[in-house]
């Protein structure tokens, strides 16, 4: 059984002074899309996003990914709980703000 890749992308980017680090461009795409595409190459992908963040959801358009939402402003444990809810089998947790992690990793 292959692992479900759980991409945590519900953080508030609080240290970015109003910018959303997951929407910052890496190459020619938002970081969130880059990371989600890499994760999708490695297995079944589930992405945790903050409720009501249409920009992050839009960055994932066209990718094979299951989206789970959590209330904005929650902590990482809430993202983890929501992300693994209902899953069986192995889960690999990936943080969306780590652009050096590749599909090979």
C-alpha positions, 0 to 999 in steps of 0.5 A, a space after each residue: 500500500 502506498 502512502 498518502 502524501 499529506 501536504 500541510 498548507 493551512 498556516 497563516 504566513 504570519 511572519 510575511 507582513 501581509 504576504 502569503 508565502 505559499 503564493 510567492 513565485 518559485 520559478 513561474 508558479 506559486 510555491 503551493 502549486 510547486 509543492 503539490 505537484 511534486 507531492 502528487 508525483 509521489 502518491 495520493 495527495 491530500 492538501 490541508 488549506 485554511 477555510 475561505 482561502 480561495 487564492 490557495 485553492 485556486 493555486 491547486 486548480 487542475 492538480 489531482 489532490 483532495 482538499 481538506 479545510 480547517 478554520 483559519 488561524 488554527 494550529 498545526 495539530 488541527 491541520 494534522 487531525 483534519 488531514 489524517 481523518 478517515 485515512 488508513 495506511 501510511 501517511 507522509 507529512 510534507 510542509 508546503 513551505 519547504 521548496 527544497 523538498 523534491 518528489 525524489 525526496 
